Amino acid sequence: MQREKTGGFFMEIEGRQRVIVSGCQGISTYTEECVGYRTPFGEVLIYGTGLEMGCMTPEGATVSGRIGRIEFQ
């Protein structure tokens, strides 16, 4: 498990099965191959297969499925 925290934005990566994003400001993309979130630092794109967005609260959101890569734009 990796953790990265920067100025209100926090991402927890649980292997290739789940990502928890805290401090996101909204959803920019949502398909089975890509889930994107707006953050204070730009956009975070999570790519993979069979991606599903779990709960989304004001504190954060979860994505599960087979995670292939994560990009920051």
Backbone torsions as a table, in degrees:
resi	resn	phi	psi	omega
1	MET	NA	132.0	177.5
2	GLN	-112.7	147.2	176.4
3	ARG	-130.9	139.0	178.6
4	GLU	-138.1	125.2	-179.3
5	LYS	-131.2	128.5	179.7
6	THR	-145.9	114.2	171.2
7	GLY	44.6	55.5	178.1
8	GLY	89.4	-15.7	176.8
9	PHE	-100.1	131.9	-176.7
10	PHE	-141.6	134.6	177.9
11	MET	-131.3	130.7	176.5
12	GLU	-117.1	125.4	-177.5
13	ILE	-111.2	120.9	179.7
14	GLU	-107.9	88.5	-178.0
15	GLY	58.7	-138.9	177.4
16	ARG	-107.5	16.5	-175.6
17	GLN	-106.6	-25.9	-172.5
18	ARG	-154.5	142.7	175.5
19	VAL	-131.4	133.9	175.7
20	ILE	-113.7	124.7	-178.5
21	VAL	-115.8	119.6	176.3
22	SER	-110.2	147.3	179.6
23	GLY	83.6	16.1	177.6
24	CYS	-79.6	152.9	-175.4
25	GLN	-109.1	5.0	178.5
26	GLY	151.2	171.2	-179.6
27	ILE	-97.1	132.6	177.0
28	SER	-105.7	-29.2	-177.6
29	THR	-146.6	140.6	175.5
30	TYR	-149.9	102.8	172.5
31	THR	-136.9	177.4	177.0
32	GLU	-70.7	-15.6	-179.1
33	GLU	-106.7	-15.6	-177.0
34	CYS	-154.0	130.2	173.0
35	VAL	-123.5	126.6	-178.5
36	GLY	-121.8	140.5	178.5
37	TYR	-125.2	142.1	170.9
38	ARG	-85.3	137.3	178.7
39	THR	-131.9	171.9	176.9
40	PRO	-61.6	-16.8	-176.0
41	PHE	-109.3	8.7	-177.7
42	GLY	124.9	-152.7	-176.1
43	GLU	-108.2	141.8	173.6
44	VAL	-112.1	123.7	179.2
45	LEU	-113.5	127.7	179.0
46	ILE	-111.4	118.7	-178.4
47	TYR	-108.2	147.9	177.3
48	GLY	172.9	-156.6	178.5
49	THR	-128.1	145.6	179.7
50	GLY	60.2	34.2	-177.3
51	LEU	-72.2	137.9	176.4
52	GLU	-134.3	136.2	176.3
53	MET	-87.7	126.6	176.6
54	GLY	-84.0	-139.2	-178.3
55	CYS	-70.7	144.2	173.5
56	MET	-126.8	121.1	-179.5
57	THR	-123.2	173.0	175.4
58	PRO	-59.5	-23.6	-179.4
59	GLU	-84.1	-25.8	-178.3
60	GLY	170.9	-172.6	-177.2
61	ALA	-146.6	159.2	177.2
62	THR	-123.3	148.9	174.2
63	VAL	-130.0	132.5	176.4
64	SER	-129.7	160.3	-176.4
65	GLY	139.7	-157.9	177.4
66	ARG	-96.0	101.1	-176.7
67	ILE	-77.8	125.8	179.1
68	GLY	-97.6	-49.1	-179.8
69	ARG	-160.0	162.1	178.0
70	ILE	-128.5	131.2	179.6
71	GLU	-119.9	145.0	175.1
72	PHE	-114.3	127.4	-179.5
73	GLN	-122.6	NA	NA
